[in-house]
Amino acid sequence: MEEKKKNIQKICNNCLLFDREAGRCKVAVLVDGQEYHMPVDPSDKCHFDEIGIEIKQVRWWVEDENGKPTDQDGVVKMEYPNDFFGKEAEKIKGQ
């Protein structure tokens, strides 16, 4: 049986990273520790795609003293791709 491919238009309205309520992209741009989100319209093409910026997923959360996620004070944990901080940082980390 031949598989049908859906041709989904690459616009903000079809993207899981589109925050409809705020009218912005959920992709955070960090500059000097400040978080910024690009305002977008549902019909916009992905601005990051158009200018060639690769998007990488980074997750962070807080754990309590037992290693369980919490919304209180605790230890901040971060999960990121191997090359997130650049090739040179990976060399230093590997030493």
N, C-alpha and C positions, 0 to 999 in steps of 0.2 A: 504494500500500500504506500502510495506517495504521500509524503508529509507536506502539508500546506504551510508555507511561511507567511506570517503576518508582517506586513510592512508598516510598522509603527512609526509615525512621524516623530522625529527627534526635536520636540519642543518642550518647554517647561511644563505645560499642562499634563503631559504624559510621563513626567519624571517623578520618581519617588522622593527626590530631593527638593521638590517645589513645595513651599509653605504657602498654601492658598490663603490662609487667614491673614498672614503678614504681608503677602505679596512679594516674597523674596525667596532667594535660593537658600537652602539649608547648609550649603557648603560654606564653612567658615574660613575666612582669610585672616590669618594672624599677623599683625604688624606691631612690633614693639610690645607684645603682650596684650594688645587690644584685639578684640574679636569684631570682625566686620562681615556683613552679609549683603550680597548684591541685590538691589531691588530689581525685580523682573516682572514681565507681563506673561500671562498664560501662553500667548502665541509666540513668545520669543524663542529663538533657537538657543541652544546652550552656549553661553558666552565663553565658558572655559574651553569648550570644544573648538569654538571659532578662533580663539587666539592661541590654541595649542598648549594650554596648561593642563598637565596631567593631574588628575584628582586621585588622592590616596586616602584610604580610610584610616583614621586614628580614633581609638576609643579610650576613654578614661573614666574612672569611677573611684569611689572612696570605699575602703574596707575598714572594718573595726578591728580590734585586737585579736579576734578569733578568725580573721580572714574572710568575714562575710560582708557583702555589700551593705552600705549604710548611707543614710542622708545626713548623718551626724559627723562630728570630727573624726578623723582617722588617717590612714595612710592612703595617699593618692596613687593609684595604679594606672599604667598606660600601656596600651597595646598598639604597635605600629609596624609598618613594613620594614624589612631589614635595611633597605637603603634610604629610609626616611630622612635621616640626618646627613646624608651624603656618603660618598665612597670613603672619604678621608676619615670620617667619624667611625665607620665600620672597621677600618684598619686599626685605629687606636683602641677600639673596644676589644678587638681580637688579640691584642698584645698581652 
